[in-house]
Amino acid sequence: MKSRDYIGVIRGSLIPILTQECRDGYIFKQDNARVDVSSDTLDWFDAQNIRVLPWPACSPGLNPVENLWDILVRTVYAENRCYNNDGEITAAAFQAWANIDQNTITRLITAMPNRIFELIEKKGKAISY
């Protein structure tokens, strides 16, 4: 993904939801992938007056979305499932995503204080999430 693609996804999909649901404002959290911290991306955030949470590099376990990707991948490839074409794997991914229940998402989000506490306790080293 290139910066313009990333910005397009955020602009088209995420910002409308955040604007509607977070009327009191929000701080955007992202990883430190190249596309996340490119000058184009950071300039766009600045121009949109979107505050971005400073985030330490190499912080596995802190982003609950990573856990969702793990759930998705394990579901799509359960029992060593193989796919014959892009359409099949895309359909499987969409089905797996649709089957992730809200309780799972809520549990991942509400675990954030514990994740941060453990990170502080371990002085920035790997945590158990």
Backbone atoms as SQL, in Angstrom:
CREATE TABLE atoms (id INTEGER PRIMARY KEY, chain TEXT, resi INTEGER, resn TEXT, atom TEXT, x REAL, y REAL, z REAL);
INSERT INTO atoms VALUES
  (1, 'A', 1, 'MET', 'N', 0.845, -1.172, 0.000),
  (2, 'A', 1, 'MET', 'CA', 0.000, 0.000, 0.000),
  (3, 'A', 1, 'MET', 'C', 0.893, 1.239, 0.000),
  (4, 'A', 2, 'LYS', 'N', 0.489, 2.210, -0.748),
  (5, 'A', 2, 'LYS', 'CA', 1.211, 3.477, -0.807),
  (6, 'A', 2, 'LYS', 'C', 0.476, 4.507, 0.058),
  (7, 'A', 3, 'SER', 'N', 1.156, 5.588, 0.376),
  (8, 'A', 3, 'SER', 'CA', 0.571, 6.610, 1.245),
  (9, 'A', 3, 'SER', 'C', -0.772, 7.095, 0.727),
  (10, 'A', 4, 'ARG', 'N', -0.873, 7.349, -0.571),
  (11, 'A', 4, 'ARG', 'CA', -2.135, 7.869, -1.114),
  (12, 'A', 4, 'ARG', 'C', -3.274, 6.856, -0.937),
  (13, 'A', 5, 'ASP', 'N', -2.937, 5.558, -1.031),
  (14, 'A', 5, 'ASP', 'CA', -3.953, 4.517, -0.826),
  (15, 'A', 5, 'ASP', 'C', -4.398, 4.492, 0.634),
  (16, 'A', 6, 'TYR', 'N', -3.424, 4.565, 1.529),
  (17, 'A', 6, 'TYR', 'CA', -3.710, 4.560, 2.968),
  (18, 'A', 6, 'TYR', 'C', -4.586, 5.761, 3.333),
  (19, 'A', 7, 'ILE', 'N', -4.212, 6.929, 2.856),
  (20, 'A', 7, 'ILE', 'CA', -4.990, 8.145, 3.108),
  (21, 'A', 7, 'ILE', 'C', -6.395, 7.989, 2.550),
  (22, 'A', 8, 'GLY', 'N', -6.506, 7.401, 1.362),
  (23, 'A', 8, 'GLY', 'CA', -7.822, 7.183, 0.757),
  (24, 'A', 8, 'GLY', 'C', -8.707, 6.295, 1.603),
  (25, 'A', 9, 'VAL', 'N', -8.136, 5.238, 2.163),
  (26, 'A', 9, 'VAL', 'CA', -8.908, 4.336, 3.024),
  (27, 'A', 9, 'VAL', 'C', -9.365, 5.077, 4.274),
  (28, 'A', 10, 'ILE', 'N', -8.453, 5.802, 4.880),
  (29, 'A', 10, 'ILE', 'CA', -8.797, 6.543, 6.104),
  (30, 'A', 10, 'ILE', 'C', -9.851, 7.599, 5.797),
  (31, 'A', 11, 'ARG', 'N', -9.634, 8.354, 4.726),
  (32, 'A', 11, 'ARG', 'CA', -10.567, 9.427, 4.365),
  (33, 'A', 11, 'ARG', 'C', -11.946, 8.860, 4.026),
  (34, 'A', 12, 'GLY', 'N', -11.982, 7.784, 3.266),
  (35, 'A', 12, 'GLY', 'CA', -13.256, 7.267, 2.786),
  (36, 'A', 12, 'GLY', 'C', -14.002, 6.381, 3.760),
  (37, 'A', 13, 'SER', 'N', -13.287, 5.658, 4.601),
  (38, 'A', 13, 'SER', 'CA', -13.951, 4.673, 5.456),
  (39, 'A', 13, 'SER', 'C', -13.927, 5.016, 6.935),
  (40, 'A', 14, 'LEU', 'N', -12.796, 5.453, 7.418),
  (41, 'A', 14, 'LEU', 'CA', -12.651, 5.614, 8.853),
  (42, 'A', 14, 'LEU', 'C', -13.077, 6.985, 9.358),
  (43, 'A', 15, 'ILE', 'N', -12.647, 8.034, 8.706),
  (44, 'A', 15, 'ILE', 'CA', -12.936, 9.392, 9.179),
  (45, 'A', 15, 'ILE', 'C', -14.437, 9.655, 9.275),
  (46, 'A', 16, 'PRO', 'N', -15.250, 9.239, 8.289),
  (47, 'A', 16, 'PRO', 'CA', -16.694, 9.478, 8.445),
  (48, 'A', 16, 'PRO', 'C', -17.275, 8.812, 9.700),
  (49, 'A', 17, 'ILE', 'N', -16.805, 7.620, 10.026),
  (50, 'A', 17, 'ILE', 'CA', -17.291, 6.926, 11.221),
  (51, 'A', 17, 'ILE', 'C', -16.819, 7.652, 12.479),
  (52, 'A', 18, 'LEU', 'N', -15.546, 8.003, 12.516),
  (53, 'A', 18, 'LEU', 'CA', -15.019, 8.694, 13.693),
  (54, 'A', 18, 'LEU', 'C', -15.701, 10.038, 13.897),
  (55, 'A', 19, 'THR', 'N', -15.933, 10.749, 12.816),
  (56, 'A', 19, 'THR', 'CA', -16.583, 12.058, 12.909),
  (57, 'A', 19, 'THR', 'C', -17.997, 11.921, 13.462),
  (58, 'A', 20, 'GLN', 'N', -18.694, 10.876, 13.029),
  (59, 'A', 20, 'GLN', 'CA', -20.061, 10.658, 13.483),
  (60, 'A', 20, 'GLN', 'C', -20.112, 10.136, 14.913),
  (61, 'A', 21, 'GLU', 'N', -19.241, 9.194, 15.243),
  (62, 'A', 21, 'GLU', 'CA', -19.308, 8.509, 16.540),
  (63, 'A', 21, 'GLU', 'C', -18.540, 9.220, 17.646),
  (64, 'A', 22, 'CYS', 'N', -17.542, 10.006, 17.306),
  (65, 'A', 22, 'CYS', 'CA', -16.663, 10.633, 18.311),
  (66, 'A', 22, 'CYS', 'C', -16.800, 12.142, 18.236),
  (67, 'A', 23, 'ARG', 'N', -17.959, 12.617, 18.546),
  (68, 'A', 23, 'ARG', 'CA', -18.226, 14.053, 18.407),
  (69, 'A', 23, 'ARG', 'C', -17.361, 14.917, 19.312),
  (70, 'A', 24, 'ASP', 'N', -16.887, 14.332, 20.411),
  (71, 'A', 24, 'ASP', 'CA', -16.042, 15.090, 21.334),
  (72, 'A', 24, 'ASP', 'C', -14.580, 15.066, 20.914),
  (73, 'A', 25, 'GLY', 'N', -14.300, 14.510, 19.767),
  (74, 'A', 25, 'GLY', 'CA', -12.943, 14.440, 19.274),
  (75, 'A', 25, 'GLY', 'C', -12.333, 13.067, 19.500),
  (76, 'A', 26, 'TYR', 'N', -11.199, 12.865, 18.910),
  (77, 'A', 26, 'TYR', 'CA', -10.509, 11.587, 19.020),
  (78, 'A', 26, 'TYR', 'C', -9.026, 11.805, 18.724),
  (79, 'A', 27, 'ILE', 'N', -8.242, 10.830, 19.094),
  (80, 'A', 27, 'ILE', 'CA', -6.824, 10.793, 18.742),
  (81, 'A', 27, 'ILE', 'C', -6.638, 9.531, 17.929),
  (82, 'A', 28, 'PHE', 'N', -6.103, 9.673, 16.732),
  (83, 'A', 28, 'PHE', 'CA', -5.927, 8.538, 15.836),
  (84, 'A', 28, 'PHE', 'C', -4.694, 7.748, 16.256),
  (85, 'A', 29, 'LYS', 'N', -4.835, 6.431, 16.328),
  (86, 'A', 29, 'LYS', 'CA', -3.736, 5.545, 16.703),
  (87, 'A', 29, 'LYS', 'C', -3.390, 4.675, 15.515),
  (88, 'A', 30, 'GLN', 'N', -2.141, 4.636, 15.181),
  (89, 'A', 30, 'GLN', 'CA', -1.674, 3.775, 14.107),
  (90, 'A', 30, 'GLN', 'C', -0.314, 3.215, 14.486),
  (91, 'A', 31, 'ASP', 'N', 0.116, 2.220, 13.733),
  (92, 'A', 31, 'ASP', 'CA', 1.439, 1.653, 13.966),
  (93, 'A', 31, 'ASP', 'C', 2.483, 2.544, 13.321),
  (94, 'A', 32, 'ASN', 'N', 3.689, 2.079, 13.290),
  (95, 'A', 32, 'ASN', 'CA', 4.765, 2.838, 12.671),
  (96, 'A', 32, 'ASN', 'C', 5.212, 2.226, 11.346),
  (97, 'A', 33, 'ALA', 'N', 4.274, 1.618, 10.641),
  (98, 'A', 33, 'ALA', 'CA', 4.593, 1.116, 9.306),
  (99, 'A', 33, 'ALA', 'C', 4.994, 2.305, 8.442),
  (100, 'A', 34, 'ARG', 'N', 5.776, 2.053, 7.428),
  (101, 'A', 34, 'ARG', 'CA', 6.266, 3.155, 6.589),
  (102, 'A', 34, 'ARG', 'C', 5.145, 4.035, 6.070),
  (103, 'A', 35, 'VAL', 'N', 4.083, 3.410, 5.611),
  (104, 'A', 35, 'VAL', 'CA', 2.972, 4.184, 5.065),
  (105, 'A', 35, 'VAL', 'C', 2.312, 5.035, 6.152),
  (106, 'A', 36, 'ASP', 'N', 2.311, 4.564, 7.382),
  (107, 'A', 36, 'ASP', 'CA', 1.700, 5.298, 8.499),
  (108, 'A', 36, 'ASP', 'C', 2.462, 6.574, 8.829),
  (109, 'A', 37, 'VAL', 'N', 3.765, 6.529, 8.713),
  (110, 'A', 37, 'VAL', 'CA', 4.590, 7.654, 9.153),
  (111, 'A', 37, 'VAL', 'C', 5.276, 8.380, 7.995),
  (112, 'A', 38, 'SER', 'N', 4.828, 8.117, 6.781),
  (113, 'A', 38, 'SER', 'CA', 5.420, 8.830, 5.643),
  (114, 'A', 38, 'SER', 'C', 5.101, 10.314, 5.770),
  (115, 'A', 39, 'SER', 'N', 5.902, 11.143, 5.164),
  (116, 'A', 39, 'SER', 'CA', 5.654, 12.588, 5.248),
  (117, 'A', 39, 'SER', 'C', 4.315, 12.935, 4.609),
  (118, 'A', 40, 'ASP', 'N', 3.921, 12.246, 3.520),
  (119, 'A', 40, 'ASP', 'CA', 2.620, 12.511, 2.897),
  (120, 'A', 40, 'ASP', 'C', 1.483, 12.221, 3.866),
  (121, 'A', 41, 'THR', 'N', 1.559, 11.076, 4.540),
  (122, 'A', 41, 'THR', 'CA', 0.508, 10.697, 5.485),
  (123, 'A', 41, 'THR', 'C', 0.458, 11.673, 6.661),
  (124, 'A', 42, 'LEU', 'N', 1.606, 11.957, 7.256),
  (125, 'A', 42, 'LEU', 'CA', 1.629, 12.856, 8.412),
  (126, 'A', 42, 'LEU', 'C', 1.201, 14.265, 8.021),
  (127, 'A', 43, 'ASP', 'N', 1.589, 14.716, 6.831),
  (128, 'A', 43, 'ASP', 'CA', 1.148, 16.031, 6.352),
  (129, 'A', 43, 'ASP', 'C', -0.364, 16.067, 6.169),
  (130, 'A', 44, 'TRP', 'N', -0.932, 14.960, 5.658),
  (131, 'A', 44, 'TRP', 'CA', -2.383, 14.890, 5.464),
  (132, 'A', 44, 'TRP', 'C', -3.097, 14.968, 6.811),
  (133, 'A', 45, 'PHE', 'N', -2.624, 14.186, 7.793),
  (134, 'A', 45, 'PHE', 'CA', -3.224, 14.244, 9.130),
  (135, 'A', 45, 'PHE', 'C', -3.172, 15.668, 9.671),
  (136, 'A', 46, 'ASP', 'N', -2.028, 16.315, 9.509),
  (137, 'A', 46, 'ASP', 'CA', -1.859, 17.679, 9.996),
  (138, 'A', 46, 'ASP', 'C', -2.840, 18.631, 9.298),
  (139, 'A', 47, 'ALA', 'N', -2.956, 18.516, 7.985),
  (140, 'A', 47, 'ALA', 'CA', -3.863, 19.380, 7.223),
  (141, 'A', 47, 'ALA', 'C', -5.323, 19.156, 7.615),
  (142, 'A', 48, 'GLN', 'N', -5.660, 17.947, 8.055),
  (143, 'A', 48, 'GLN', 'CA', -7.027, 17.622, 8.469),
  (144, 'A', 48, 'GLN', 'C', -7.267, 17.897, 9.955),
  (145, 'A', 49, 'ASN', 'N', -6.228, 18.391, 10.639),
  (146, 'A', 49, 'ASN', 'CA', -6.304, 18.635, 12.090),
  (147, 'A', 49, 'ASN', 'C', -6.657, 17.373, 12.870),
  (148, 'A', 50, 'ILE', 'N', -6.074, 16.246, 12.428),
  (149, 'A', 50, 'ILE', 'CA', -6.281, 14.972, 13.108),
  (150, 'A', 50, 'ILE', 'C', -5.071, 14.722, 13.994),
  (151, 'A', 51, 'ARG', 'N', -5.344, 14.611, 15.283),
  (152, 'A', 51, 'ARG', 'CA', -4.254, 14.321, 16.221),
  (153, 'A', 51, 'ARG', 'C', -3.894, 12.841, 16.109),
  (154, 'A', 52, 'VAL', 'N', -2.594, 12.573, 16.044),
  (155, 'A', 52, 'VAL', 'CA', -2.098, 11.200, 15.951),
  (156, 'A', 52, 'VAL', 'C', -1.329, 10.889, 17.228),
  (157, 'A', 53, 'LEU', 'N', -1.666, 9.776, 17.840),
  (158, 'A', 53, 'LEU', 'CA', -1.013, 9.356, 19.069),
  (159, 'A', 53, 'LEU', 'C', 0.421, 8.934, 18.763),
  (160, 'A', 54, 'PRO', 'N', 1.402, 9.548, 19.424),
  (161, 'A', 54, 'PRO', 'CA', 2.783, 9.076, 19.235),
  (162, 'A', 54, 'PRO', 'C', 2.861, 7.623, 19.708),
  (163, 'A', 55, 'TRP', 'N', 3.512, 6.791, 18.950),
  (164, 'A', 55, 'TRP', 'CA', 3.508, 5.361, 19.258),
  (165, 'A', 55, 'TRP', 'C', 4.905, 4.803, 19.118),
  (166, 'A', 56, 'PRO', 'N', 5.350, 4.012, 20.077),
  (167, 'A', 56, 'PRO', 'CA', 6.705, 3.457, 19.986),
  (168, 'A', 56, 'PRO', 'C', 6.830, 2.454, 18.840),
  (169, 'A', 57, 'ALA', 'N', 7.986, 2.454, 18.220),
  (170, 'A', 57, 'ALA', 'CA', 8.265, 1.489, 17.157),
  (171, 'A', 57, 'ALA', 'C', 8.300, 0.079, 17.735),
  (172, 'A', 58, 'CYS', 'N', 7.993, -0.884, 16.894),
  (173, 'A', 58, 'CYS', 'CA', 8.071, -2.309, 17.281),
  (174, 'A', 58, 'CYS', 'C', 7.286, -2.574, 18.561),
  (175, 'A', 59, 'SER', 'N', 6.012, -2.266, 18.548),
  (176, 'A', 59, 'SER', 'CA', 5.179, -2.432, 19.728),
  (177, 'A', 59, 'SER', 'C', 4.162, -3.553, 19.539),
  (178, 'A', 60, 'PRO', 'N', 4.605, -4.775, 19.380),
  (179, 'A', 60, 'PRO', 'CA', 3.633, -5.852, 19.203),
  (180, 'A', 60, 'PRO', 'C', 2.778, -6.004, 20.451),
  (181, 'A', 61, 'GLY', 'N', 1.540, -6.365, 20.245),
  (182, 'A', 61, 'GLY', 'CA', 0.664, -6.594, 21.375),
  (183, 'A', 61, 'GLY', 'C', -0.120, -5.382, 21.819),
  (184, 'A', 62, 'LEU', 'N', 0.204, -4.211, 21.331),
  (185, 'A', 62, 'LEU', 'CA', -0.516, -3.021, 21.771),
  (186, 'A', 62, 'LEU', 'C', -1.696, -2.678, 20.872),
  (187, 'A', 63, 'ASN', 'N', -1.661, -3.101, 19.639),
  (188, 'A', 63, 'ASN', 'CA', -2.719, -2.737, 18.726),
  (189, 'A', 63, 'ASN', 'C', -3.752, -3.859, 18.659),
  (190, 'A', 64, 'PRO', 'N', -4.980, -3.617, 19.142),
  (191, 'A', 64, 'PRO', 'CA', -5.981, -4.676, 19.116),
  (192, 'A', 64, 'PRO', 'C', -6.349, -5.126, 17.707),
  (193, 'A', 65, 'VAL', 'N', -6.106, -4.284, 16.710),
  (194, 'A', 65, 'VAL', 'CA', -6.399, -4.682, 15.334),
  (195, 'A', 65, 'VAL', 'C', -5.511, -5.853, 14.915),
  (196, 'A', 66, 'GLU', 'N', -4.288, -5.891, 15.430),
  (197, 'A', 66, 'GLU', 'CA', -3.410, -7.021, 15.119),
  (198, 'A', 66, 'GLU', 'C', -4.026, -8.326, 15.605),
  (199, 'A', 67, 'ASN', 'N', -4.687, -8.287, 16.759),
  (200, 'A', 67, 'ASN', 'CA', -5.368, -9.475, 17.260),
  (201, 'A', 67, 'ASN', 'C', -6.537, -9.860, 16.356),
  (202, 'A', 68, 'LEU', 'N', -7.238, -8.853, 15.831),
  (203, 'A', 68, 'LEU', 'CA', -8.330, -9.150, 14.898),
  (204, 'A', 68, 'LEU', 'C', -7.808, -9.794, 13.623),
  (205, 'A', 69, 'TRP', 'N', -6.681, -9.284, 13.110),
  (206, 'A', 69, 'TRP', 'CA', -6.090, -9.899, 11.908),
  (207, 'A', 69, 'TRP', 'C', -5.716, -11.343, 12.200),
  (208, 'A', 70, 'ASP', 'N', -5.190, -11.602, 13.384),
  (209, 'A', 70, 'ASP', 'CA', -4.821, -12.964, 13.755),
  (210, 'A', 70, 'ASP', 'C', -6.055, -13.877, 13.782),
  (211, 'A', 71, 'ILE', 'N', -7.133, -13.397, 14.367),
  (212, 'A', 71, 'ILE', 'CA', -8.381, -14.165, 14.407),
  (213, 'A', 71, 'ILE', 'C', -8.866, -14.438, 12.986),
  (214, 'A', 72, 'LEU', 'N', -8.816, -13.412, 12.159),
  (215, 'A', 72, 'LEU', 'CA', -9.253, -13.540, 10.772),
  (216, 'A', 72, 'LEU', 'C', -8.428, -14.581, 10.018),
  (217, 'A', 73, 'VAL', 'N', -7.118, -14.480, 10.121),
  (218, 'A', 73, 'VAL', 'CA', -6.232, -15.410, 9.408),
  (219, 'A', 73, 'VAL', 'C', -6.431, -16.842, 9.909),
  (220, 'A', 74, 'ARG', 'N', -6.504, -17.016, 11.231),
  (221, 'A', 74, 'ARG', 'CA', -6.711, -18.370, 11.769),
  (222, 'A', 74, 'ARG', 'C', -8.037, -18.961, 11.299),
  (223, 'A', 75, 'THR', 'N', -9.057, -18.131, 11.179),
  (224, 'A', 75, 'THR', 'CA', -10.355, -18.608, 10.712),
  (225, 'A', 75, 'THR', 'C', -10.303, -18.968, 9.229),
  (226, 'A', 76, 'VAL', 'N', -9.729, -18.096, 8.418),
  (227, 'A', 76, 'VAL', 'CA', -9.660, -18.332, 6.974),
  (228, 'A', 76, 'VAL', 'C', -8.864, -19.598, 6.655),
  (229, 'A', 77, 'TYR', 'N', -7.784, -19.812, 7.396),
  (230, 'A', 77, 'TYR', 'CA', -6.919, -20.964, 7.111),
  (231, 'A', 77, 'TYR', 'C', -7.097, -22.116, 8.103),
  (232, 'A', 78, 'ALA', 'N', -8.236, -22.147, 8.800),
  (233, 'A', 78, 'ALA', 'CA', -8.499, -23.237, 9.749),
  (234, 'A', 78, 'ALA', 'C', -8.393, -24.585, 9.040),
  (235, 'A', 79, 'GLU', 'N', -7.834, -25.534, 9.753),
  (236, 'A', 79, 'GLU', 'CA', -7.666, -26.896, 9.241),
  (237, 'A', 79, 'GLU', 'C', -6.867, -26.922, 7.928),
  (238, 'A', 80, 'ASN', 'N', -5.917, -25.985, 7.810),
  (239, 'A', 80, 'ASN', 'CA', -5.021, -25.901, 6.641),
  (240, 'A', 80, 'ASN', 'C', -5.770, -25.742, 5.326),
  (241, 'A', 81, 'ARG', 'N', -6.862, -25.027, 5.373),
  (242, 'A', 81, 'ARG', 'CA', -7.680, -24.792, 4.186),
  (243, 'A', 81, 'ARG', 'C', -6.873, -24.088, 3.109),
  (244, 'A', 82, 'CYS', 'N', -7.037, -24.521, 1.867),
  (245, 'A', 82, 'CYS', 'CA', -6.396, -23.899, 0.705),
  (246, 'A', 82, 'CYS', 'C', -7.485, -23.363, -0.219),
  (247, 'A', 83, 'TYR', 'N', -7.128, -22.393, -1.014),
  (248, 'A', 83, 'TYR', 'CA', -8.083, -21.761, -1.926),
  (249, 'A', 83, 'TYR', 'C', -7.549, -21.848, -3.346),
  (250, 'A', 84, 'ASN', 'N', -8.479, -21.942, -4.292),
  (251, 'A', 84, 'ASN', 'CA', -8.107, -22.106, -5.694),
  (252, 'A', 84, 'ASN', 'C', -7.910, -20.806, -6.435),
  (253, 'A', 85, 'ASN', 'N', -8.475, -19.727, -5.913),
  (254, 'A', 85, 'ASN', 'CA', -8.349, -18.451, -6.623),
  (255, 'A', 85, 'ASN', 'C', -8.606, -17.290, -5.663),
  (256, 'A', 86, 'ASP', 'N', -8.379, -16.086, -6.153),
  (257, 'A', 86, 'ASP', 'CA', -8.551, -14.886, -5.326),
  (258, 'A', 86, 'ASP', 'C', -9.990, -14.721, -4.856),
  (259, 'A', 87, 'GLY', 'N', -10.942, -15.085, -5.700),
  (260, 'A', 87, 'GLY', 'CA', -12.343, -14.947, -5.335),
  (261, 'A', 87, 'GLY', 'C', -12.707, -15.797, -4.127),
  (262, 'A', 88, 'GLU', 'N', -12.197, -17.009, -4.079),
  (263, 'A', 88, 'GLU', 'CA', -12.493, -17.899, -2.959),
  (264, 'A', 88, 'GLU', 'C', -11.924, -17.366, -1.651),
  (265, 'A', 89, 'ILE', 'N', -10.675, -16.934, -1.698),
  (266, 'A', 89, 'ILE', 'CA', -10.062, -16.452, -0.451),
  (267, 'A', 89, 'ILE', 'C', -10.684, -15.133, -0.014),
  (268, 'A', 90, 'THR', 'N', -11.061, -14.294, -0.971),
  (269, 'A', 90, 'THR', 'CA', -11.733, -13.038, -0.630),
  (270, 'A', 90, 'THR', 'C', -13.070, -13.324, 0.040),
  (271, 'A', 91, 'ALA', 'N', -13.824, -14.255, -0.521),
  (272, 'A', 91, 'ALA', 'CA', -15.123, -14.620, 0.067),
  (273, 'A', 91, 'ALA', 'C', -14.933, -15.194, 1.473),
  (274, 'A', 92, 'ALA', 'N', -13.910, -16.024, 1.642),
  (275, 'A', 92, 'ALA', 'CA', -13.637, -16.613, 2.956),
  (276, 'A', 92, 'ALA', 'C', -13.254, -15.529, 3.958),
  (277, 'A', 93, 'ALA', 'N', -12.464, -14.559, 3.528),
  (278, 'A', 93, 'ALA', 'CA', -12.052, -13.472, 4.421),
  (279, 'A', 93, 'ALA', 'C', -13.248, -12.624, 4.833),
  (280, 'A', 94, 'PHE', 'N', -14.119, -12.293, 3.885),
  (281, 'A', 94, 'PHE', 'CA', -15.306, -11.509, 4.214),
  (282, 'A', 94, 'PHE', 'C', -16.229, -12.279, 5.159),
  (283, 'A', 95, 'GLN', 'N', -16.371, -13.572, 4.927),
  (284, 'A', 95, 'GLN', 'CA', -17.215, -14.391, 5.799),
  (285, 'A', 95, 'GLN', 'C', -16.623, -14.461, 7.209),
  (286, 'A', 96, 'ALA', 'N', -15.316, -14.665, 7.292),
  (287, 'A', 96, 'ALA', 'CA', -14.655, -14.724, 8.600),
  (288, 'A', 96, 'ALA', 'C', -14.815, -13.394, 9.333),
  (289, 'A', 97, 'TRP', 'N', -14.657, -12.295, 8.607),
  (290, 'A', 97, 'TRP', 'CA', -14.799, -10.958, 9.215),
  (291, 'A', 97, 'TRP', 'C', -16.218, -10.765, 9.741),
  (292, 'A', 98, 'ALA', 'N', -17.207, -11.171, 8.958),
  (293, 'A', 98, 'ALA', 'CA', -18.605, -11.020, 9.362),
  (294, 'A', 98, 'ALA', 'C', -18.927, -11.848, 10.604),
  (295, 'A', 99, 'ASN', 'N', -18.185, -12.923, 10.815),
  (296, 'A', 99, 'ASN', 'CA', -18.454, -13.808, 11.947),
  (297, 'A', 99, 'ASN', 'C', -17.722, -13.423, 13.229),
  (298, 'A', 100, 'ILE', 'N', -16.897, -12.387, 13.185),
  (299, 'A', 100, 'ILE', 'CA', -16.248, -11.921, 14.415),
  (300, 'A', 100, 'ILE', 'C', -17.301, -11.150, 15.210),
  (301, 'A', 101, 'ASP', 'N', -17.616, -11.635, 16.388),
  (302, 'A', 101, 'ASP', 'CA', -18.702, -11.020, 17.147),
  (303, 'A', 101, 'ASP', 'C', -18.231, -9.766, 17.892),
  (304, 'A', 102, 'GLN', 'N', -19.178, -8.920, 18.198),
  (305, 'A', 102, 'GLN', 'CA', -18.893, -7.648, 18.867),
  (306, 'A', 102, 'GLN', 'C', -18.244, -7.852, 20.232),
  (307, 'A', 103, 'ASN', 'N', -18.570, -8.934, 20.926),
  (308, 'A', 103, 'ASN', 'CA', -17.951, -9.194, 22.232),
  (309, 'A', 103, 'ASN', 'C', -16.440, -9.377, 22.103),
  (310, 'A', 104, 'THR', 'N', -16.002, -10.010, 21.035),
  (311, 'A', 104, 'THR', 'CA', -14.567, -10.191, 20.796),
  (312, 'A', 104, 'THR', 'C', -13.899, -8.835, 20.607),
  (313, 'A', 105, 'ILE', 'N', -14.516, -7.999, 19.802),
  (314, 'A', 105, 'ILE', 'CA', -13.955, -6.666, 19.530),
  (315, 'A', 105, 'ILE', 'C', -13.935, -5.842, 20.820),
  (316, 'A', 106, 'THR', 'N', -15.025, -5.863, 21.556),
  (317, 'A', 106, 'THR', 'CA', -15.101, -5.116, 22.813),
  (318, 'A', 106, 'THR', 'C', -14.044, -5.599, 23.796),
  (319, 'A', 107, 'ARG', 'N', -13.866, -6.909, 23.906),
  (320, 'A', 107, 'ARG', 'CA', -12.872, -7.476, 24.823),
  (321, 'A', 107, 'ARG', 'C', -11.453, -7.001, 24.449),
  (322, 'A', 108, 'LEU', 'N', -11.162, -6.960, 23.159),
  (323, 'A', 108, 'LEU', 'CA', -9.840, -6.505, 22.733),
  (324, 'A', 108, 'LEU', 'C', -9.621, -5.030, 23.078),
  (325, 'A', 109, 'ILE', 'N', -10.637, -4.234, 22.874),
  (326, 'A', 109, 'ILE', 'CA', -10.516, -2.800, 23.153),
  (327, 'A', 109, 'ILE', 'C', -10.412, -2.541, 24.661),
  (328, 'A', 110, 'THR', 'N', -11.245, -3.198, 25.432),
  (329, 'A', 110, 'THR', 'CA', -11.230, -2.939, 26.880),
  (330, 'A', 110, 'THR', 'C', -9.977, -3.483, 27.557),
  (331, 'A', 111, 'ALA', 'N', -9.222, -4.313, 26.859),
  (332, 'A', 111, 'ALA', 'CA', -7.963, -4.820, 27.418),
  (333, 'A', 111, 'ALA', 'C', -6.822, -3.809, 27.281),
  (334, 'A', 112, 'MET', 'N', -7.047, -2.708, 26.578),
  (335, 'A', 112, 'MET', 'CA', -5.974, -1.735, 26.347),
  (336, 'A', 112, 'MET', 'C', -5.318, -1.236, 27.632),
  (337, 'A', 113, 'PRO', 'N', -6.058, -0.855, 28.666),
  (338, 'A', 113, 'PRO', 'CA', -5.368, -0.409, 29.887),
  (339, 'A', 113, 'PRO', 'C', -4.434, -1.485, 30.453),
  (340, 'A', 114, 'ASN', 'N', -4.851, -2.738, 30.404),
  (341, 'A', 114, 'ASN', 'CA', -3.990, -3.820, 30.889),
  (342, 'A', 114, 'ASN', 'C', -2.748, -3.976, 30.024),
  (343, 'A', 115, 'ARG', 'N', -2.911, -3.831, 28.716),
  (344, 'A', 115, 'ARG', 'CA', -1.774, -3.919, 27.798),
  (345, 'A', 115, 'ARG', 'C', -0.753, -2.821, 28.111),
  (346, 'A', 116, 'ILE', 'N', -1.258, -1.618, 28.291),
  (347, 'A', 116, 'ILE', 'CA', -0.363, -0.482, 28.562),
  (348, 'A', 116, 'ILE', 'C', 0.311, -0.648, 29.917),
  (349, 'A', 117, 'PHE', 'N', -0.437, -1.081, 30.916),
  (350, 'A', 117, 'PHE', 'CA', 0.139, -1.327, 32.244),
  (351, 'A', 117, 'PHE', 'C', 1.267, -2.357, 32.143),
  (352, 'A', 118, 'GLU', 'N', 1.012, -3.461, 31.418),
  (353, 'A', 118, 'GLU', 'CA', 2.032, -4.501, 31.275),
  (354, 'A', 118, 'GLU', 'C', 3.254, -3.971, 30.525),
  (355, 'A', 119, 'LEU', 'N', 3.029, -3.139, 29.505),
  (356, 'A', 119, 'LEU', 'CA', 4.143, -2.553, 28.765),
  (357, 'A', 119, 'LEU', 'C', 5.008, -1.694, 29.690),
  (358, 'A', 120, 'ILE', 'N', 4.374, -0.892, 30.533),
  (359, 'A', 120, 'ILE', 'CA', 5.113, -0.060, 31.490),
  (360, 'A', 120, 'ILE', 'C', 5.868, -0.939, 32.477),
  (361, 'A', 121, 'GLU', 'N', 5.179, -1.959, 32.960),
  (362, 'A', 121, 'GLU', 'CA', 5.772, -2.873, 33.925),
  (363, 'A', 121, 'GLU', 'C', 7.015, -3.570, 33.334),
  (364, 'A', 122, 'LYS', 'N', 6.959, -3.907, 32.059),
  (365, 'A', 122, 'LYS', 'CA', 8.077, -4.591, 31.403),
  (366, 'A', 122, 'LYS', 'C', 9.044, -3.621, 30.728),
  (367, 'A', 123, 'LYS', 'N', 8.867, -2.343, 31.031),
  (368, 'A', 123, 'LYS', 'CA', 9.770, -1.290, 30.548),
  (369, 'A', 123, 'LYS', 'C', 9.938, -1.307, 29.022),
  (370, 'A', 124, 'GLY', 'N', 8.807, -1.456, 28.332),
  (371, 'A', 124, 'GLY', 'CA', 8.807, -1.388, 26.878),
  (372, 'A', 124, 'GLY', 'C', 9.130, -2.678, 26.160),
  (373, 'A', 125, 'LYS', 'N', 9.403, -3.724, 26.907),
  (374, 'A', 125, 'LYS', 'CA', 9.713, -5.017, 26.260),
  (375, 'A', 125, 'LYS', 'C', 8.433, -5.725, 25.874),
  (376, 'A', 126, 'ALA', 'N', 8.555, -6.835, 25.147),
  (377, 'A', 126, 'ALA', 'CA', 7.409, -7.592, 24.654),
  (378, 'A', 126, 'ALA', 'C', 6.427, -7.925, 25.765),
  (379, 'A', 127, 'ILE', 'N', 5.142, -7.851, 25.431),
  (380, 'A', 127, 'ILE', 'CA', 4.095, -8.186, 26.386),
  (381, 'A', 127, 'ILE', 'C', 3.349, -9.437, 25.914),
  (382, 'A', 128, 'SER', 'N', 2.442, -9.933, 26.741),
  (383, 'A', 128, 'SER', 'CA', 1.824, -11.234, 26.492),
  (384, 'A', 128, 'SER', 'C', 0.631, -11.212, 25.551),
  (385, 'A', 129, 'TYR', 'N', 0.244, -10.061, 25.042),
  (386, 'A', 129, 'TYR', 'CA', -0.945, -10.001, 24.198),
  (387, 'A', 129, 'TYR', 'C', -0.631, -10.335, 22.752);
